[in-house]
Amino acid sequence: MSRPGSSRTARIVAFVLAAITLLYLVAIARRAWALITDGDPVALVLGLAIMVLPVIGVWILWSEIGFGIRTAQLGRELAASNGLPEDDLPRTPSGRVVREAADERFAVRRAEVEAAPDDWGAWFRLSVAYDDAGDRRRAREAMRTAIDKFDASTT
């Protein structure tokens, strides 16, 4: 999860990486198209097989950008209601959160979710706690749950 001071930098980096990835996918698609239109049956099959890569790549890129946009939207919603978790955990000289402090904060956030399992804000804060503890996979899962709960609460 990005911290308030780094969100602009993170957005710029994400945009640049997405643009580079998109250019790469376009280059692959052009090569695949050249094989498809070659007229040779083997080249056609190879071109069709290669064309799968850009399609999957665009889908993944689109999903990740959507995930980032939705995460930022939830962050703004929580900030507006003063529900964002504070970035006040002690850090090592390298900038990493001290593990013991992250574990203590995680226990608090998990208890919040257990007490209010339909509260998207609690799931958002749990996601941040997972991230502080270094568990990116579970942080993303918790954020997806927060997004689902948010969507359910607004419909």
DSSP file with accessible surface (Angstrom, degrees, kcal/mol):
  #  RESIDUE AA STRUCTURE BP1 BP2  ACC     N-H-->O    O-->H-N    N-H-->O    O-->H-N    TCO  KAPPA ALPHA  PHI   PSI    X-CA   Y-CA   Z-CA
    1    1 A M              0   0   58      0, 0.0     2,-0.2     0, 0.0   135,-0.0   0.000 360.0 360.0 360.0 138.1    0.0    0.0    0.0
    2    2 A S        -     0   0   72      1,-0.1     5,-0.1     2,-0.0     3,-0.0  -0.489 360.0-131.5 -81.5 150.5    1.3    3.4   -0.8
    3    3 A R    >>  -     0   0   44     -2,-0.2     3,-1.8     1,-0.1     4,-0.8  -0.635  31.4 -99.2 -95.7 158.3    1.8    5.9    1.9
    4    4 A P  G >4 S+     0   0  110      0, 0.0     3,-0.8     0, 0.0     4,-0.4   0.857 120.4  49.3 -49.5 -41.9    0.5    9.5    1.6
    5    5 A G  G 34 S+     0   0   78      1,-0.2     4,-0.3     2,-0.1     3,-0.1   0.717 114.7  44.0 -73.0 -18.9    3.9   11.0    0.6
    6    6 A S  G <> S+     0   0   50     -3,-1.8     4,-2.7     1,-0.1    -1,-0.2   0.437  82.3  95.6-107.8   2.8    4.6    8.4   -2.1
    7    7 A S  H <X S+     0   0   33     -4,-0.8     4,-2.2    -3,-0.8     5,-0.2   0.884  86.3  48.6 -66.7 -36.9    1.3    8.2   -3.9
    8    8 A R  H  > S+     0   0  185     -4,-0.4     4,-2.2     2,-0.2    -1,-0.2   0.943 114.1  46.1 -67.6 -44.5    2.2   10.6   -6.7
    9    9 A T  H  > S+     0   0   90     -4,-0.3     4,-2.7     1,-0.2     5,-0.2   0.921 111.8  52.0 -61.8 -42.8    5.5    8.9   -7.3
   10   10 A A  H  X S+     0   0   47     -4,-2.7     4,-2.7     1,-0.2    -1,-0.2   0.900 109.2  50.2 -62.4 -39.7    3.8    5.5   -7.3
   11   11 A R  H  X S+     0   0  150     -4,-2.2     4,-2.6     2,-0.2    -1,-0.2   0.904 110.8  48.8 -64.9 -41.7    1.2    6.7   -9.8
   12   12 A I  H  X S+     0   0   87     -4,-2.2     4,-2.6     2,-0.2    -2,-0.2   0.942 113.2  46.8 -64.2 -45.5    3.9    8.0  -12.1
   13   13 A V  H  X S+     0   0   73     -4,-2.7     4,-2.8     1,-0.2     5,-0.2   0.929 112.8  49.8 -61.4 -45.0    5.9    4.8  -11.9
   14   14 A A  H  X S+     0   0   58     -4,-2.7     4,-2.6    -5,-0.2    -1,-0.2   0.916 111.5  49.1 -61.5 -41.8    2.7    2.7  -12.5
   15   15 A F  H  X S+     0   0  152     -4,-2.6     4,-2.5     2,-0.2    -2,-0.2   0.934 112.5  47.2 -63.4 -46.1    1.8    4.9  -15.5
   16   16 A V  H  X S+     0   0   71     -4,-2.6     4,-2.5     2,-0.2     5,-0.2   0.939 114.3  46.8 -62.8 -45.6    5.3    4.6  -17.1
   17   17 A L  H  X S+     0   0  101     -4,-2.8     4,-2.6     1,-0.2    -1,-0.2   0.897 112.3  50.5 -64.3 -39.1    5.4    0.8  -16.5
   18   18 A A  H  X S+     0   0   17     -4,-2.6     4,-2.7    -5,-0.2    -1,-0.2   0.914 110.8  49.3 -64.6 -41.2    1.9    0.4  -17.9
   19   19 A A  H  X S+     0   0   39     -4,-2.5     4,-2.5     2,-0.2    -2,-0.2   0.926 112.4  47.2 -64.5 -42.9    2.9    2.4  -21.0
   20   20 A I  H  X S+     0   0  100     -4,-2.5     4,-2.4     2,-0.2    -2,-0.2   0.929 113.0  49.3 -64.0 -43.1    6.0    0.3  -21.5
   21   21 A T  H  X S+     0   0   59     -4,-2.6     4,-2.6     1,-0.2    -2,-0.2   0.917 110.5  50.6 -62.2 -43.2    4.1   -2.9  -21.1
   22   22 A L  H  X S+     0   0   83     -4,-2.7     4,-2.4     2,-0.2    -1,-0.2   0.915 109.3  50.4 -62.9 -42.1    1.4   -1.7  -23.6
   23   23 A L  H  X S+     0   0  124     -4,-2.5     4,-2.4     2,-0.2    -1,-0.2   0.913 111.1  49.7 -60.8 -42.4    4.1   -0.8  -26.2
   24   24 A Y  H  X S+     0   0  152     -4,-2.4     4,-2.4     1,-0.2    -2,-0.2   0.924 110.6  49.4 -61.9 -43.8    5.6   -4.3  -25.7
   25   25 A L  H  X S+     0   0   13     -4,-2.6     4,-2.5     1,-0.2    -2,-0.2   0.883 109.8  51.4 -65.5 -37.2    2.2   -5.9  -26.1
   26   26 A V  H  X S+     0   0   74     -4,-2.4     4,-2.5     2,-0.2    -1,-0.2   0.918 109.0  51.3 -64.7 -41.5    1.6   -3.9  -29.3
   27   27 A A  H  X S+     0   0   53     -4,-2.4     4,-2.0     1,-0.2    -2,-0.2   0.922 111.5  47.0 -62.4 -42.6    4.9   -5.0  -30.7
   28   28 A I  H  X S+     0   0   26     -4,-2.4     4,-2.7     1,-0.2    -1,-0.2   0.924 111.4  51.4 -63.8 -43.0    4.1   -8.7  -30.0
   29   29 A A  H  X S+     0   0   27     -4,-2.5     4,-2.7     1,-0.2    -2,-0.2   0.898 108.5  51.7 -62.8 -38.6    0.6   -8.3  -31.5
   30   30 A R  H  X S+     0   0  186     -4,-2.5     4,-2.2     2,-0.2    -1,-0.2   0.913 110.9  47.4 -64.6 -42.2    2.2   -6.7  -34.7
   31   31 A R  H  X S+     0   0  188     -4,-2.0     4,-1.9     2,-0.2    -2,-0.2   0.912 112.7  49.5 -63.3 -42.9    4.6   -9.7  -35.0
   32   32 A A  H  X S+     0   0    0     -4,-2.7     4,-2.6     1,-0.2    -2,-0.2   0.920 110.0  50.8 -62.5 -43.1    1.7  -12.1  -34.5
   33   33 A W  H  X S+     0   0  153     -4,-2.7     4,-2.5     1,-0.2    -1,-0.2   0.890 106.9  54.3 -62.8 -39.5   -0.4  -10.3  -37.1
   34   34 A A  H  < S+     0   0   56     -4,-2.2     4,-0.3     1,-0.2    -1,-0.2   0.907 111.3  45.6 -61.0 -40.3    2.5  -10.5  -39.6
   35   35 A L  H >< S+     0   0   50     -4,-1.9     3,-0.9     1,-0.2     4,-0.4   0.905 111.4  52.2 -68.2 -40.8    2.6  -14.3  -39.0
   36   36 A I  H >< S+     0   0   30     -4,-2.6     3,-0.6     1,-0.2    -2,-0.2   0.903 113.9  42.6 -62.9 -40.2   -1.2  -14.7  -39.3
   37   37 A T  T 3< S+     0   0   82     -4,-2.5    -1,-0.2     1,-0.2    -2,-0.2   0.414  88.4  94.6 -89.9   5.5   -1.3  -12.8  -42.6
   38   38 A D  T <  S-     0   0  103     -3,-0.9    -1,-0.2    -4,-0.3    -2,-0.1   0.808  86.9-131.8 -66.0 -32.4    1.8  -14.6  -44.0
   39   39 A G    <   +     0   0   68     -3,-0.6    -1,-0.1    -4,-0.4    -3,-0.1   0.183  68.9 118.6  98.8 -19.3   -0.3  -17.2  -45.8
   40   40 A D     >  -     0   0   75     -5,-0.3     4,-2.5     1,-0.1    -1,-0.3  -0.687  63.3-139.9 -81.0 129.3    1.7  -20.2  -44.5
   41   41 A P  H  > S+     0   0   90      0, 0.0     4,-2.3     0, 0.0     5,-0.2   0.884 103.1  50.1 -59.2 -38.0   -0.4  -22.5  -42.4
   42   42 A V  H  > S+     0   0  104      2,-0.2     4,-2.6     1,-0.2     5,-0.2   0.929 111.7  48.0 -66.4 -43.2    2.4  -23.1  -39.8
   43   43 A A  H  > S+     0   0    8      2,-0.2     4,-3.2     1,-0.2    -1,-0.2   0.887 109.5  54.9 -63.6 -37.3    2.9  -19.3  -39.5
   44   44 A L  H  X S+     0   0   69     -4,-2.5     4,-2.6     2,-0.2    -2,-0.2   0.946 110.2  44.3 -60.7 -48.9   -0.8  -18.9  -39.1
   45   45 A V  H  X S+     0   0  100     -4,-2.3     4,-2.4     1,-0.2    -2,-0.2   0.930 115.8  47.9 -62.6 -44.1   -1.0  -21.3  -36.2
   46   46 A L  H  X S+     0   0   92     -4,-2.6     4,-2.7     1,-0.2    -2,-0.2   0.926 111.6  50.4 -63.2 -43.5    2.1  -19.8  -34.6
   47   47 A G  H  X S+     0   0    0     -4,-3.2     4,-2.2     2,-0.2    -2,-0.2   0.907 110.5  49.0 -61.3 -42.6    0.7  -16.2  -35.1
   48   48 A L  H  X S+     0   0   95     -4,-2.6     4,-0.8     2,-0.2    -1,-0.2   0.910 111.8  49.5 -64.2 -39.9   -2.6  -17.2  -33.4
   49   49 A A  H >X S+     0   0   60     -4,-2.4     3,-0.7     1,-0.2     4,-0.5   0.914 112.6  46.9 -64.9 -41.4   -0.7  -18.8  -30.5
   50   50 A I  H >< S+     0   0   47     -4,-2.7     3,-1.2     1,-0.2    -1,-0.2   0.859 101.9  65.2 -68.8 -33.4    1.5  -15.7  -30.1
   51   51 A M  H 3X S+     0   0   48     -4,-2.2     4,-1.5     1,-0.3    -1,-0.2   0.774  89.2  68.8 -62.8 -22.5   -1.6  -13.4  -30.3
   52   52 A V  H <X S+     0   0   77     -4,-0.8     4,-2.7    -3,-0.7     5,-0.3   0.886  90.8  62.3 -62.9 -36.8   -2.9  -15.0  -27.1
   53   53 A L  H <X S+     0   0  102     -3,-1.2     4,-2.9    -4,-0.5    -1,-0.2   0.935 104.3  43.6 -59.3 -50.5    0.0  -13.3  -25.2
   54   54 A P  H  > S+     0   0    8      0, 0.0     4,-2.9     0, 0.0     5,-0.2   0.898 113.0  53.5 -64.2 -34.9   -1.0   -9.7  -25.9
   55   55 A V  H  X S+     0   0   96     -4,-1.5     4,-2.1     2,-0.2    -2,-0.2   0.956 113.7  41.5 -63.3 -47.9   -4.7  -10.5  -25.2
   56   56 A I  H  X S+     0   0   84     -4,-2.7     4,-2.7     1,-0.2     5,-0.2   0.921 114.7  53.0 -64.3 -42.3   -3.8  -11.9  -21.8
   57   57 A G  H  X S+     0   0   16     -4,-2.9     4,-2.8    -5,-0.3    -2,-0.2   0.910 109.1  47.7 -60.9 -44.0   -1.4   -9.1  -21.1
   58   58 A V  H  X S+     0   0   71     -4,-2.9     4,-2.9     2,-0.2     5,-0.2   0.917 111.7  51.1 -64.3 -41.1   -3.9   -6.4  -21.9
   59   59 A W  H  X S+     0   0  174     -4,-2.1     4,-2.5    -5,-0.2    -2,-0.2   0.936 112.7  45.4 -61.8 -44.9   -6.5   -8.1  -19.6
   60   60 A I  H  X S+     0   0   83     -4,-2.7     4,-2.6     2,-0.2     5,-0.2   0.933 114.0  48.8 -64.2 -45.0   -3.9   -8.3  -16.8
   61   61 A L  H  X S+     0   0   32     -4,-2.8     4,-2.5    -5,-0.2     5,-0.2   0.936 112.1  48.9 -60.2 -45.7   -2.9   -4.7  -17.2
   62   62 A W  H  X S+     0   0  195     -4,-2.9     4,-2.4     1,-0.2    -1,-0.2   0.916 112.1  48.9 -60.9 -43.6   -6.5   -3.6  -17.3
   63   63 A S  H  X S+     0   0   41     -4,-2.5     4,-2.5    -5,-0.2    -1,-0.2   0.906 112.2  47.9 -64.3 -42.6   -7.3   -5.5  -14.1
   64   64 A E  H  X S+     0   0   78     -4,-2.6     4,-2.4     2,-0.2    -2,-0.2   0.901 112.3  48.0 -68.1 -40.4   -4.3   -4.2  -12.2
   65   65 A I  H  X S+     0   0   74     -4,-2.5     4,-2.6    -5,-0.2    -2,-0.2   0.930 112.8  49.6 -64.9 -42.3   -5.0   -0.6  -13.2
   66   66 A G  H  X S+     0   0   29     -4,-2.4     4,-2.7    -5,-0.2     5,-0.2   0.912 109.4  51.7 -61.3 -40.9   -8.6   -1.1  -12.2
   67   67 A F  H  X S+     0   0   28     -4,-2.5     4,-2.5     1,-0.2    -2,-0.2   0.930 111.0  47.8 -61.6 -43.7   -7.5   -2.5   -8.9
   68   68 A G  H  X S+     0   0   38     -4,-2.4     4,-2.4     2,-0.2    -2,-0.2   0.907 112.0  49.0 -64.5 -41.3   -5.3    0.5   -8.3
   69   69 A I  H  X S+     0   0  100     -4,-2.6     4,-2.3     2,-0.2    -2,-0.2   0.933 113.4  46.5 -64.3 -44.6   -8.0    2.9   -9.2
   70   70 A R  H  X S+     0   0   61     -4,-2.7     4,-2.5     2,-0.2     5,-0.2   0.902 111.1  52.1 -65.7 -39.3  -10.6    1.2   -6.9
   71   71 A T  H  X S+     0   0   24     -4,-2.5     4,-2.4    -5,-0.2    -1,-0.2   0.937 110.8  47.8 -62.1 -43.7   -8.0    1.0   -4.0
   72   72 A A  H  X S+     0   0   33     -4,-2.4     4,-2.5     2,-0.2    -2,-0.2   0.896 109.6  54.0 -63.6 -38.6   -7.4    4.8   -4.4
   73   73 A Q  H  X S+     0   0   58     -4,-2.3     4,-2.3     2,-0.2    -2,-0.2   0.943 110.2  45.8 -61.5 -46.0  -11.1    5.4   -4.4
   74   74 A L  H  X S+     0   0    0     -4,-2.5     4,-2.6     1,-0.2     5,-0.2   0.899 110.5  54.5 -64.7 -38.6  -11.6    3.5   -1.2
   75   75 A G  H  X S+     0   0   13     -4,-2.4     4,-2.5     1,-0.2    -1,-0.2   0.912 108.7  48.1 -60.6 -42.3   -8.6    5.3    0.3
   76   76 A R  H  X S+     0   0  148     -4,-2.5     4,-2.3     2,-0.2    -1,-0.2   0.905 110.7  51.8 -65.0 -40.3  -10.2    8.7   -0.5
   77   77 A E  H  X S+     0   0   93     -4,-2.3     4,-1.1     1,-0.2    -2,-0.2   0.924 112.7  44.7 -60.9 -45.5  -13.5    7.6    1.0
   78   78 A L  H  <>S+     0   0    7     -4,-2.6     5,-3.5     1,-0.2     6,-0.6   0.892 111.2  53.4 -67.0 -38.7  -11.8    6.5    4.2
   79   79 A A  H ><5S+     0   0   45     -4,-2.5     3,-1.5     1,-0.2    -2,-0.2   0.906 105.0  55.3 -62.5 -39.0   -9.8    9.7    4.3
   80   80 A A  H 3<5S+     0   0   89     -4,-2.3    -1,-0.2     1,-0.3    -2,-0.2   0.805 113.8  40.4 -64.3 -28.2  -12.9   11.8    4.0
   81   81 A S  T 3<5S-     0   0   80     -4,-1.1    -1,-0.3    -3,-0.4    -2,-0.2   0.203 114.7-114.2-104.5  15.3  -14.4   10.0    7.0
   82   82 A N  T < 5S+     0   0  155     -3,-1.5    -3,-0.2     1,-0.1    -2,-0.1   0.828  81.5 124.4  55.8  36.5  -11.1   10.1    9.0
   83   83 A G      < +     0   0   16     -5,-3.5    -4,-0.2    -6,-0.1    -5,-0.1   0.391  29.9 116.9-106.4   2.4  -11.0    6.3    8.8
   84   84 A L  S    S-     0   0   76     -6,-0.6     2,-0.1    -9,-0.1    -9,-0.0  -0.466  71.7-111.6 -69.9 141.7   -7.6    5.8    7.2
   85   85 A P        -     0   0   23      0, 0.0     2,-0.2     0, 0.0    -1,-0.1  -0.471  34.0-114.2 -71.0 143.5   -5.0    4.0    9.3
   86   86 A E        -     0   0  138     -2,-0.1     2,-1.3     1,-0.1     3,-0.2  -0.542  11.7-132.5 -78.2 145.6   -2.2    6.1   10.6
   87   87 A D        +     0   0   68     -2,-0.2    -1,-0.1     1,-0.2   -84,-0.0  -0.619  66.1 123.8 -93.3  72.2    1.3    5.4    9.3
   88   88 A D        +     0   0   87     -2,-1.3    -1,-0.2     2,-0.1     3,-0.1   0.209  26.9 125.2-120.8  14.0    2.8    5.6   12.8
   89   89 A L        -     0   0   16     -3,-0.2    13,-0.0     1,-0.1     2,-0.0  -0.502  68.1-102.9 -74.9 144.9    4.5    2.2   13.2
   90   90 A P        -     0   0   73      0, 0.0     8,-2.7     0, 0.0     2,-0.3  -0.343  40.3-152.0 -65.7 149.9    8.2    2.3   14.1
   91   91 A R  B     -A   97   0A 100      6,-0.3     6,-0.2    -3,-0.1     5,-0.1  -0.897  12.5-117.8-125.6 154.6   10.6    1.5   11.3
   92   92 A T    >   -     0   0   53      4,-3.2     3,-2.2    -2,-0.3     6,-0.0  -0.330  45.4 -95.4 -77.5 168.5   14.1    0.1   10.9
   93   93 A P  T 3  S+     0   0  149      0, 0.0    -1,-0.1     0, 0.0    -2,-0.0   0.816 127.7  58.1 -57.3 -26.3   16.9    2.3    9.5
   94   94 A S  T 3  S-     0   0   94      2,-0.1    -3,-0.0     1,-0.0     0, 0.0   0.577 122.5-106.8 -80.5  -8.2   16.1    0.8    6.1
   95   95 A G  S <  S+     0   0   37     -3,-2.2     2,-0.2     1,-0.3    -1,-0.0   0.384  74.5 134.9 101.3  -3.4   12.5    2.0    6.3
   96   96 A R        -     0   0  190      1,-0.1    -4,-3.2    -5,-0.1    -1,-0.3  -0.531  63.1-103.5 -78.7 148.7   10.8   -1.3    6.9
   97   97 A V  B     -A   91   0A  21     -6,-0.2     2,-0.3    35,-0.2    -6,-0.3  -0.456  41.3-103.1 -68.8 138.9    8.1   -1.5    9.6
   98   98 A V     >  -     0   0   40     -8,-2.7     4,-2.3     1,-0.1     3,-0.3  -0.494  30.3-135.8 -64.5 125.5    9.3   -3.2   12.7
   99   99 A R  H  > S+     0   0  137     -2,-0.3     4,-2.7     1,-0.2     5,-0.2   0.865  99.5  52.5 -56.5 -44.8    7.9   -6.7   12.6
  100  100 A E  H  > S+     0   0  125      1,-0.2     4,-2.1     2,-0.2    -1,-0.2   0.913 111.1  47.6 -62.1 -40.6    6.7   -6.9   16.2
  101  101 A A  H  > S+     0   0   16     -3,-0.3     4,-2.5     2,-0.2    -1,-0.2   0.906 111.6  50.7 -66.2 -40.2    4.8   -3.6   15.9
  102  102 A A  H  X S+     0   0    1     -4,-2.3     4,-2.6     1,-0.2    -2,-0.2   0.904 109.3  51.2 -63.9 -40.2    3.2   -4.8   12.6
  103  103 A D  H  X S+     0   0   70     -4,-2.7     4,-2.0     2,-0.2    -2,-0.2   0.904 110.4  48.6 -64.8 -40.2    2.1   -8.0   14.3
  104  104 A E  H  X S+     0   0  142     -4,-2.1     4,-1.5     2,-0.2    -2,-0.2   0.926 113.5  46.5 -64.0 -45.0    0.5   -6.1   17.1
  105  105 A R  H  X S+     0   0   49     -4,-2.5     4,-2.4     1,-0.2    -2,-0.2   0.897 109.1  56.1 -64.9 -37.5   -1.3   -3.8   14.7
  106  106 A F  H  X S+     0   0   29     -4,-2.6     4,-2.9     1,-0.2     5,-0.2   0.919 103.6  53.6 -61.0 -42.7   -2.4   -6.8   12.6
  107  107 A A  H  X S+     0   0   45     -4,-2.0     4,-2.0     1,-0.2    -1,-0.2   0.905 109.9  48.2 -60.2 -39.7   -4.0   -8.4   15.7
  108  108 A V  H  X S+     0   0   79     -4,-1.5     4,-1.9     2,-0.2    -1,-0.2   0.935 113.2  46.9 -65.3 -45.5   -6.0   -5.2   16.3
  109  109 A R  H  X S+     0   0   29     -4,-2.4     4,-1.9     2,-0.2    -2,-0.2   0.885 110.5  52.1 -67.0 -37.9   -7.1   -5.0   12.6
  110  110 A R  H  X S+     0   0  113     -4,-2.9     4,-2.5     1,-0.2    -1,-0.2   0.924 108.5  51.4 -64.6 -40.5   -8.1   -8.7   12.5
  111  111 A A  H  X S+     0   0   49     -4,-2.0     4,-2.2    -5,-0.2    -2,-0.2   0.886 106.9  54.5 -63.3 -37.3  -10.2   -8.2   15.6
  112  112 A E  H  X S+     0   0   58     -4,-1.9     4,-1.8     2,-0.2    -1,-0.2   0.918 110.2  45.9 -61.0 -43.9  -11.9   -5.2   13.9
  113  113 A V  H  < S+     0   0   11     -4,-1.9    -2,-0.2     9,-0.2    -1,-0.2   0.905 111.6  51.4 -67.2 -40.6  -12.8   -7.4   10.9
  114  114 A E  H  < S+     0   0  134     -4,-2.5    -1,-0.2     1,-0.2    -2,-0.2   0.877 112.1  47.4 -64.2 -34.4  -14.1  -10.2   13.1
  115  115 A A  H  < S+     0   0   87     -4,-2.2    -1,-0.2     1,-0.3    -2,-0.2   0.812 130.8  19.7 -75.4 -30.8  -16.3   -7.7   15.0
  116  116 A A    ><  +     0   0   39     -4,-1.8     3,-1.9    -5,-0.2    -1,-0.3  -0.598  68.1 171.6-139.8  75.8  -17.7   -6.2   11.8
  117  117 A P  T 3  S+     0   0   69      0, 0.0    -1,-0.1     0, 0.0    -3,-0.1   0.692  80.0  52.3 -65.9 -16.3  -17.1   -8.6    8.8
  118  118 A D  T 3  S+     0   0  125     -5,-0.0     2,-0.8     4,-0.0     3,-0.1   0.417  80.9 108.3 -97.8   2.6  -19.3   -6.4    6.5
  119  119 A D    <>  -     0   0   64     -3,-1.9     4,-1.7    -6,-0.2     3,-0.3  -0.697  51.9-165.1 -83.6 108.4  -17.4   -3.2    7.2
  120  120 A W  H  > S+     0   0   39     -2,-0.8     4,-2.3     1,-0.2    -1,-0.2   0.842  87.8  59.0 -64.1 -31.5  -15.3   -2.4    4.1
  121  121 A G  H  > S+     0   0    2      2,-0.2     4,-2.5     1,-0.2    -1,-0.2   0.893 103.7  51.0 -64.4 -38.7  -13.2    0.1    6.0
  122  122 A A  H  > S+     0   0    0     -3,-0.3     4,-2.3     2,-0.2    -9,-0.2   0.908 110.5  49.4 -64.8 -39.0  -12.1   -2.6    8.5
  123  123 A W  H  X S+     0   0   51     -4,-1.7     4,-2.2     2,-0.2    -2,-0.2   0.886 109.3  52.3 -67.4 -37.5  -11.1   -4.8    5.5
  124  124 A F  H  X S+     0   0   14     -4,-2.3     4,-2.0     2,-0.2    -2,-0.2   0.948 111.2  46.3 -60.9 -48.7   -9.2   -1.9    4.0
  125  125 A R  H  X S+     0   0   36     -4,-2.5     4,-2.2     1,-0.2    -2,-0.2   0.874 110.3  53.7 -64.2 -35.2   -7.3   -1.3    7.3
  126  126 A L  H  X S+     0   0    7     -4,-2.3     4,-2.7     2,-0.2    -1,-0.2   0.910 106.0  54.0 -64.0 -39.0   -6.7   -5.1    7.5
  127  127 A S  H  X S+     0   0    0     -4,-2.2     4,-2.4     1,-0.2    -2,-0.2   0.923 108.1  48.6 -60.1 -43.7   -5.2   -5.0    4.1
  128  128 A V  H  X S+     0   0    8     -4,-2.0     4,-2.9     1,-0.2    -1,-0.2   0.909 110.2  52.3 -63.6 -39.2   -2.8   -2.2    5.2
  129  129 A A  H  X S+     0   0    1     -4,-2.2     4,-1.9     2,-0.2    -2,-0.2   0.910 108.9  49.5 -64.3 -41.7   -1.9   -4.3    8.2
  130  130 A Y  H  <>S+     0   0   47     -4,-2.7     5,-2.4     2,-0.2     4,-0.4   0.928 111.8  49.4 -59.7 -44.5   -1.1   -7.3    6.0
  131  131 A D  H ><5S+     0   0   18     -4,-2.4     3,-1.5     1,-0.2    -2,-0.2   0.921 108.6  51.7 -62.7 -43.9    1.1   -5.0    3.8
  132  132 A D  H 3<5S+     0   0   21     -4,-2.9    -1,-0.2     1,-0.3   -35,-0.2   0.855 108.5  52.4 -60.3 -33.2    2.9   -3.6    6.9
  133  133 A A  T 3<5S-     0   0   13     -4,-1.9    -1,-0.3    -5,-0.2    -2,-0.2   0.505 120.8-111.6 -81.1  -4.2    3.6   -7.2    7.9
  134  134 A G  T < 5S+     0   0   51     -3,-1.5     2,-1.1    -4,-0.4    -3,-0.2   0.567  77.7 129.5  88.6  10.5    5.0   -8.0    4.5
  135  135 A D     >< +     0   0   41     -5,-2.4     4,-1.9     1,-0.2    -1,-0.2  -0.690  24.5 168.7-100.6  82.6    2.3  -10.3    3.3
  136  136 A R  H  > S+     0   0  143     -2,-1.1     4,-2.4     2,-0.2     5,-0.2   0.865  71.4  56.8 -65.0 -38.2    1.4   -8.8   -0.1
  137  137 A R  H  > S+     0   0  136      1,-0.2     4,-2.0     2,-0.2    -1,-0.2   0.956 112.4  40.3 -60.9 -49.5   -0.8  -11.7   -1.3
  138  138 A R  H  > S+     0   0  105      1,-0.2     4,-2.7     2,-0.2    -1,-0.2   0.834 110.9  59.2 -70.2 -30.0   -3.1  -11.5    1.7
  139  139 A A  H  X S+     0   0    1     -4,-1.9     4,-2.3     2,-0.2    -1,-0.2   0.933 108.2  45.4 -61.5 -43.6   -3.0   -7.7    1.6
  140  140 A R  H  X S+     0   0   73     -4,-2.4     4,-2.5     2,-0.2    -2,-0.2   0.895 112.1  51.3 -67.2 -39.7   -4.4   -7.9   -2.0
  141  141 A E  H  X S+     0   0   90     -4,-2.0     4,-2.1     2,-0.2    -2,-0.2   0.927 111.2  47.6 -61.8 -45.3   -7.0  -10.4   -1.0
  142  142 A A  H  X S+     0   0    3     -4,-2.7     4,-2.4     1,-0.2    -2,-0.2   0.891 111.5  50.9 -64.0 -37.6   -8.2   -8.3    1.9
  143  143 A M  H  X S+     0   0    0     -4,-2.3     4,-2.6     2,-0.2    -2,-0.2   0.900 108.0  52.0 -68.5 -37.9   -8.3   -5.2   -0.4
  144  144 A R  H  X S+     0   0  107     -4,-2.5     4,-2.5     2,-0.2    -1,-0.2   0.909 110.2  49.4 -62.3 -39.1  -10.4   -7.2   -2.9
  145  145 A T  H  X S+     0   0   41     -4,-2.1     4,-2.9     2,-0.2     5,-0.2   0.919 109.2  52.1 -64.2 -41.6  -12.7   -8.0   -0.1
  146  146 A A  H  X S+     0   0    0     -4,-2.4     4,-2.7     2,-0.2    -2,-0.2   0.922 110.1  48.9 -59.6 -44.1  -12.9   -4.4    0.9
  147  147 A I  H  X S+     0   0   15     -4,-2.6     4,-2.8     2,-0.2    -2,-0.2   0.932 112.0  48.3 -62.8 -44.8  -13.8   -3.4   -2.7
  148  148 A D  H  X S+     0   0  105     -4,-2.5     4,-2.3     1,-0.2    -2,-0.2   0.917 113.2  47.2 -60.9 -44.9  -16.5   -6.1   -2.8
  149  149 A K  H  X S+     0   0   57     -4,-2.9     4,-1.9     2,-0.2    -2,-0.2   0.898 111.9  51.0 -64.9 -38.8  -17.9   -4.9    0.6
  150  150 A F  H  X S+     0   0   13     -4,-2.7     4,-1.1    -5,-0.2    -2,-0.2   0.941 110.7  48.4 -62.5 -47.8  -17.8   -1.3   -0.6
  151  151 A D  H >< S+     0   0   55     -4,-2.8     3,-0.5     1,-0.2     4,-0.5   0.905 111.5  50.3 -59.8 -40.8  -19.6   -2.2   -3.8
  152  152 A A  H >< S+     0   0   67     -4,-2.3     3,-0.6     1,-0.2    -1,-0.2   0.849 109.4  51.7 -67.0 -31.7  -22.3   -4.1   -1.8
  153  153 A S  H 3< S+     0   0   73     -4,-1.9    -1,-0.2     1,-0.2    -2,-0.2   0.683 109.5  49.5 -79.6 -17.2  -22.8   -1.2    0.6
  154  154 A T  T <<        0   0   85     -4,-1.1    -1,-0.2    -3,-0.5    -2,-0.2   0.423 360.0 360.0-101.1  -1.4  -23.3    1.3   -2.2
  155  155 A T    <         0   0  152     -3,-0.6    -3,-0.0    -4,-0.5    -4,-0.0  -0.590 360.0 360.0-101.9 360.0  -25.9   -0.6   -4.2
